[in-house]
Amino acid sequence: MPRLSIALLVILLASACASPPPMSPPEELERYRANSGEPVRSFTTTGRLWGWRALGDSALTVWTRRDQAFLLELANRCPDLQ
């Protein structure tokens, strides 16, 4: 019985360390669209941005704080946005 418990524990730990495959930029963009709130016309930030991430060549996410992000969708493509 102890061997079975140890084997189950090892399997459980190994599966907990597994991560899902990375999303493609179009998949990430759809995830952000599905979870974003109402559109805003502008935003302000005091100080530095926390970061940004390109989501293809026509959208990016901008973090103004650790817990606040904005999805920016561009009117035209921006080659090499990455």
N, C-alpha and C positions, 0 to 999 in steps of 0.2 A: 504493500500500500504506500509506503513512503516514496518509493521510486515513481509511482504514478503521480503523486502530488508534486514531486520535484519536476517531473517532465511537464506537467500542466503549468507549473509556475514559469518554467523556462519559455514555453510556448506563449504564455500570456505576456511576459516581459518582451519577447521578441516582436510580438504583434503591436505592442504599445510603442515601440521605437520606430516602426514602419511609418513612412510618411506618404501621403498621396502623391501621384505624379504631378509635376508642376503644370499650371494652366497656361494655355497659349494667351497672347495678348487679347485676341477677340473674346475668348472665354472670360478673361478677367474683366474686360469692359462690360460684358453682359452681367456679370456678377455685381459690379459697381452700379450699373444702371438699375438693376433690380432692388438694390438696397439703399439707393440715394433718396433723399427727400425731395421736396418741391424745388424747382429751379429758382435760382437767385440771380439778379442782374450783376451784382458785384459783391466783393468781400474785402475786408481790410485785415491787415495783420500788424501787430506791433513787434518790431524786431525781426529776427531771422525766421525763415521758414524751417519747419521740422524736416521737410524733405519733399520729394516728388518722384513720380514713377510714370514713365511713358506707357501707354496702353495702345500700342500700334503707332500709326503715323498721323492720327487725327484726334487723339484724346490723351489726356494725362490726369493723374490725381495729384493734388497739391495738399500737403498737410501744413496747416497754419499753427497747429498745436499738436501735441502727442495724441489727443483724442478728438481732433476735428480735422476733417478732410473735405476737399471740394473736388468734384469731377468736372474737368474742363473739356468740353468738346469743341474742337476747332472747326471753323467754317470751311477751311481748305486743308488739304494734306500738307504735312510738314515733313519732307524727307529727312531722314537721319535724326528724328526726334530722340531716339534712344541715346 
